[in-house]
Amino acid sequence: MKITELRVHVVDVYRTNLVLVELQVDDGSVGVGEATLEYKEQAVVGALNDIRDAVVGSDARNVTRLLEELYRGSYWRTGPVLNSALSAIEMCLMDLNARSLDVPVHRLLGGTVRDGVQAYANGWFAGARTPDDFARAAVATVARGFQGLKLDPFGSAYLTIDHAALDRAVSVLGAVRDAVGPSIDVLVEAHGRFSPTTAVAIAREIAPLHIFWFEEPCPPENVDALLEVRRRSEVPIAAGERIFDRHAFSEILRRGAVDYIQPDVSHVGGLSEVRRIADLAAMHYVAIAPHNPSGPVATAATMHLAAALPNFRYLEIMATDVPWRRTLTDEELVFDGGQMLIPTRPGLGVTLRPDAFGAHPYVPHPLRHYDDTLTDIRPVDAVRYF
């Protein structure tokens, strides 16, 4: 299986732009991958173009060898841009190899430990402004079958939070909890906002609401800060969406800084690397709940990991998406009883439809996390896609 072509596609989906990749081999087969990196899409495209010559002409069967050579040959090791590019290449290779054997990718990862995985909703709060808005959206989302809801209620706060903003955040969370009852998981996202002192104070305020986890309470670069919050928080701590290699994950696991780790298959080097990170986590009895707010290929890859990893705990899934998501691939998701069923089609189970991409060219999107516009995560015409 000699690689003959690498194709990169950038497609606007309102919140970000998907970076989708195809590798073609000499028998005409195509494998797909995703390197979506919010707000740095063009940088990832550049990284993929930089490694094109090293990829084309290689044997697609030698996945580990090619990835190791690409990583070594980059000289500037790790980081989100390079590792996202390598993630897409690795997904393509795993997809090609599984398709050539006519088996799902999870067979290459050791087979299945489950037939479905519990999924929590993100993006369900689109357009919400008041506690009542959040409560109504929460009820509607639970009615679809979701048993977990994630939200960031902290507006424009950064490092510190004033009393009014904290009261509003707690009011939003309280309204959601009252609306959905005690049996639904409520997961609180902070997007790396707070100093340790502020994060601990917030954890104390939200603990009575029986929060499932407090995600990325501190900026991601300081393990000591994260460790301090975890030691003093009654709420379990999740982190890892902005950690990009196994060495950094090894440190936060060794030091006991998290209860849940959240590697993103699009950013850490692909399925094989997430598998290595999950094995490290299992040694510390830590569950894995990957970051997954992106597109169809990343979701498919994450679901194959969910199938194969014993310590996989929760699948993140966006509740709705742009109306044209269904036109971009032949994605087939089955959601039943609060679980997303594991794919069984060969490879990753997703084929791109490049003819549809031209209608949605690249559009730059501003960061919404810290200016109180985060609930504008979806357009007004967003729809269900599963």
C-alpha positions in Angstrom: 0.0 0.0 0.0 2.2 2.8 -1.3 0.8 6.3 -0.5 0.4 8.2 -3.7 -1.5 11.4 -2.6 -2.2 13.5 0.5 -5.2 15.8 0.3 -6.2 18.4 2.9 -9.6 20.0 3.1 -10.7 23.0 5.3 -14.5 23.3 5.8 -16.3 26.0 7.8 -18.8 24.7 10.4 -19.6 28.0 12.2 -17.8 27.3 15.5 -14.6 26.5 13.8 -13.2 25.0 10.5 -12.8 21.3 10.1 -9.4 20.2 8.8 -10.1 16.9 7.1 -7.4 14.8 5.4 -7.3 12.0 2.9 -4.5 9.6 2.1 -4.7 7.7 -1.1 -2.7 4.5 -1.9 -1.7 2.9 -5.1 -4.7 0.6 -5.4 -7.0 3.7 -5.2 -8.1 3.1 -1.6 -8.5 6.2 0.6 -8.1 6.6 4.3 -9.5 9.6 6.2 -8.3 11.6 9.2 -9.1 14.9 11.1 -6.7 17.5 12.4 -9.2 20.2 13.4 -7.4 22.7 15.7 -9.7 25.6 16.6 -8.3 29.0 15.6 -5.1 27.5 14.2 -6.5 25.7 11.2 -4.2 27.3 8.7 -1.1 26.5 10.7 -2.1 22.8 10.7 -2.6 23.0 6.9 0.9 24.3 6.7 2.3 21.5 8.9 0.5 18.9 6.7 2.0 20.5 3.6 5.4 20.5 5.2 5.4 16.7 5.8 3.7 15.8 2.5 6.9 14.8 0.8 7.8 12.5 3.7 4.4 10.8 3.6 3.9 10.3 -0.2 5.8 7.3 -1.3 5.7 5.6 2.1 4.2 2.2 2.8 0.8 2.8 4.6 1.1 -0.6 6.3 4.0 0.6 8.5 2.0 2.9 10.7 4.4 3.1 13.7 7.5 3.4 11.6 6.1 6.3 9.5 4.7 8.2 12.5 8.0 7.9 14.4 10.0 9.1 11.3 7.6 12.1 10.9 7.9 13.0 14.6 11.7 12.6 14.6 12.0 14.4 11.3 10.1 17.5 12.4 13.0 18.5 14.8 10.6 20.9 16.6 9.0 18.2 18.6 5.4 18.0 20.0 3.0 21.0 20.3 -0.6 21.3 19.1 0.1 22.1 15.4 2.6 19.3 14.6 0.7 16.7 16.7 -2.6 17.6 15.1 -1.1 17.1 11.7 0.4 13.7 12.8 -3.0 12.8 14.3 -4.7 13.1 11.0 -2.0 11.1 9.2 -2.2 8.3 11.8 -6.0 8.2 11.5 -5.7 7.9 7.8 -3.2 5.0 8.1 -5.3 3.1 10.7 -8.4 3.6 8.5 -6.6 2.3 5.4 -5.2 -0.7 7.2 -8.5 -1.7 8.7 -10.3 -1.2 5.4 -7.8 -3.4 3.7 -8.7 -6.2 6.2 -12.4 -5.4 6.0 -12.6 -4.8 9.8 -13.5 -1.9 12.0 -10.5 0.1 13.4 -11.2 -1.1 16.9 -10.2 -4.6 15.8 -6.7 -3.2 15.3 -6.8 -1.9 18.9 -7.6 -5.3 20.4 -11.4 -5.6 19.8 -14.3 -4.4 21.8 -14.9 -4.2 25.6 -18.4 -2.7 25.1 -21.0 -2.3 22.4 -22.0 1.2 23.3 -20.6 4.1 25.3 -22.3 6.6 27.6 -22.4 10.0 25.9 -22.7 13.5 27.4 -24.0 16.5 25.5 -22.0 19.7 24.8 -23.4 22.6 22.9 -26.9 21.9 24.1 -27.2 25.4 25.7 -26.8 27.3 22.4 -28.4 30.7 22.7 -29.1 30.5 26.4 -28.7 33.7 28.4 -30.7 33.3 31.7 -30.9 30.5 34.2 -34.4 29.7 32.9 -33.0 29.5 29.3 -30.4 26.9 30.5 -33.0 25.0 32.4 -35.4 24.7 29.5 -32.5 23.6 27.2 -31.4 21.1 29.7 -34.8 19.5 30.0 -35.1 19.2 26.2 -31.6 17.6 26.0 -32.4 15.1 28.7 -35.6 14.3 26.8 -33.4 13.2 23.9 -31.8 10.5 26.1 -28.7 12.3 27.4 -27.8 11.4 30.9 -24.9 14.0 31.1 -24.8 17.7 30.3 -21.7 19.9 30.1 -21.6 23.7 30.3 -19.3 26.7 31.0 -21.4 29.2 33.0 -18.6 31.6 33.8 -19.1 34.4 31.2 -16.1 36.6 30.6 -14.3 35.8 33.9 -10.6 35.1 33.7 -8.2 34.3 36.6 -10.6 35.8 39.1 -14.4 36.2 39.2 -16.5 38.8 40.9 -19.4 38.1 43.3 -22.1 38.9 40.7 -20.6 36.7 38.0 -20.1 33.8 40.5 -23.7 34.2 41.8 -24.9 34.1 38.2 -22.8 30.9 37.4 -24.1 29.2 40.5 -27.7 30.3 39.6 -27.4 28.7 36.1 -26.0 25.5 37.5 -28.7 25.4 40.2 -31.4 25.9 37.6 -30.0 23.1 35.5 -29.8 20.8 38.5 -33.3 21.6 39.7 -34.7 21.1 36.1 -33.1 17.7 35.4 -33.1 16.2 38.9 -30.4 14.4 40.9 -29.8 11.5 38.5 -28.4 13.5 35.5 -24.7 14.2 35.4 -23.9 17.9 35.3 -20.3 18.6 34.2 -18.8 22.0 34.6 -16.3 23.4 32.1 -13.9 26.3 32.9 -11.7 26.4 29.8 -8.6 27.0 31.9 -9.9 30.3 33.3 -9.0 30.5 37.0 -6.2 30.9 39.4 -5.9 28.1 41.9 -7.4 30.2 44.7 -10.4 31.2 42.6 -10.9 27.7 41.3 -11.0 26.2 44.8 -13.5 28.8 45.9 -15.7 28.0 42.9 -15.4 24.3 43.6 -16.6 24.9 47.1 -19.6 26.8 45.8 -20.7 24.2 43.2 -20.0 21.1 45.3 -23.5 21.0 46.9 -25.0 20.7 43.4 -23.3 17.2 43.0 -21.2 18.2 40.0 -19.8 15.2 38.1 -16.5 17.0 37.3 -14.9 20.5 37.2 -13.0 20.6 33.9 -9.8 22.5 33.2 -10.2 24.8 36.2 -6.7 26.4 35.7 -4.6 27.4 32.7 -3.2 24.2 31.2 0.5 24.9 31.4 0.9 24.7 35.2 0.7 21.2 36.8 1.3 22.6 40.3 -1.8 24.8 40.0 -3.9 21.9 38.8 -2.6 19.7 41.6 -3.4 22.3 44.2 -7.0 22.6 43.0 -7.5 18.8 43.0 -6.1 18.5 46.5 -8.6 21.1 47.8 -11.6 20.5 45.7 -14.6 18.3 46.7 -15.5 18.1 43.0 -13.5 15.6 40.8 -11.1 17.3 38.4 -10.9 16.7 34.6 -8.2 18.1 32.3 -6.1 17.3 29.2 -7.7 18.8 26.1 -4.7 21.1 25.8 -2.1 18.6 26.6 -0.5 17.1 23.4 1.8 14.2 24.2 2.2 11.2 26.5 5.1 12.8 28.5 2.9 15.6 29.8 0.1 13.2 30.5 2.5 11.0 32.4 3.4 13.9 34.7 -0.1 14.9 35.6 -1.0 11.2 36.2 2.2 10.5 38.2 1.5 13.6 40.4 -2.1 12.8 41.0 -3.4 16.1 39.5 -6.6 14.7 37.8 -9.5 12.3 38.3 -10.3 12.2 34.6 -8.0 12.7 31.6 -9.2 14.2 28.3 -6.8 13.7 25.4 -8.1 14.6 22.0 -7.4 12.1 19.3 -7.0 15.0 16.8 -4.2 16.6 18.8 -2.1 14.0 20.6 -0.9 11.9 17.7 -3.9 9.7 16.8 -5.6 6.6 18.1 -2.3 4.8 18.9 -1.1 7.6 21.1 -4.5 7.9 22.9 -4.2 4.1 23.6 -0.7 4.7 25.1 -2.0 7.5 27.3 -5.0 5.5 28.4 -2.7 2.7 29.4 -0.7 5.2 31.5 -3.9 6.3 33.1 -5.0 2.8 33.9 -1.8 2.3 35.9 -3.0 5.1 38.1 -6.7 4.0 38.1 -7.7 7.1 36.3 -10.6 7.1 33.7 -10.3 8.6 30.2 -13.0 10.8 28.8 -11.6 12.3 25.5 -12.1 15.8 24.4 -14.4 15.5 21.3 -16.1 18.7 20.1 -15.0 18.5 16.5 -16.1 16.8 13.3 -17.3 13.4 12.0 -13.9 11.8 11.6 -12.6 12.7 15.1 -15.9 11.4 16.5 -15.6 8.1 14.7 -12.0 7.7 15.9 -13.0 8.5 19.5 -15.8 5.9 19.3 -13.4 3.2 18.2 -11.2 4.1 21.2 -14.4 3.9 23.4 -14.9 0.4 22.0 -11.4 -0.8 22.9 -10.3 1.0 26.1 -11.4 -0.6 29.4 -11.0 2.7 31.3 -12.9 4.8 28.8 -15.6 6.6 30.9 -17.6 9.1 28.8 -18.0 10.2 25.2 -18.3 14.0 24.5 -20.7 14.7 21.7 -22.1 18.0 20.4 -25.9 17.9 20.7 -26.5 19.8 17.4 -24.4 21.0 14.5 -24.6 23.1 11.3 -27.3 21.9 8.8 -24.6 20.9 6.3 -22.7 18.5 8.6 -24.7 15.7 7.0 -23.6 16.6 3.5 -19.8 16.4 4.4 -19.5 12.7 5.0 -21.6 9.5 5.2 -21.3 9.6 9.0 -23.7 7.2 10.7 -24.3 7.6 14.4 -26.8 5.6 16.5 -27.8 7.0 19.8 -29.9 4.7 22.0 -30.7 4.8 25.7 -28.1 7.4 26.5 -25.4 5.5 24.7 -23.7 5.9 21.3 -23.4 2.5 19.7 -20.0 1.4 18.6 -19.4 1.6 14.8 -19.1 -1.7 12.9 -18.3 -0.6 9.3 -14.8 -1.3 8.0 -12.1 1.2 8.9 -13.2 4.3 10.8 -16.6 3.9 9.1 -16.6 7.4 7.5 -16.1 8.5 3.9 -15.6 12.1 3.0 -17.7 13.9 0.3 -15.3 16.5 -1.0 -17.7 17.7 -3.6 -19.7 19.3 -0.8 -16.8 21.2 0.8 -16.6 24.0 -1.7 -20.0 25.5 -0.5 -18.4 26.1 2.9 -15.0 27.6 2.5 -12.7 28.7 5.3 -14.1 31.4 7.5 -12.0 32.8 10.5 -13.8 32.6 13.8 -13.0 34.5 16.9 -12.4 32.9 20.3 -15.6 33.0 22.2 -14.5 31.5 25.5 -13.7 34.6 27.5 -16.0 37.4 26.2 -19.4 36.0 27.4 -20.5 34.9 23.9 -19.7 31.2 24.4 -23.4 30.2 24.2 -23.2 31.4 20.5 -21.5 28.1 19.8 -24.1 27.0 17.3 -26.0 29.0 14.6 -29.7 29.6 14.9 -30.5 27.0 12.3 -28.4 24.2 14.0 -30.0 20.8 13.7 -29.7 17.3 15.2 -27.4 15.1 13.1 -28.0 11.8 14.9 
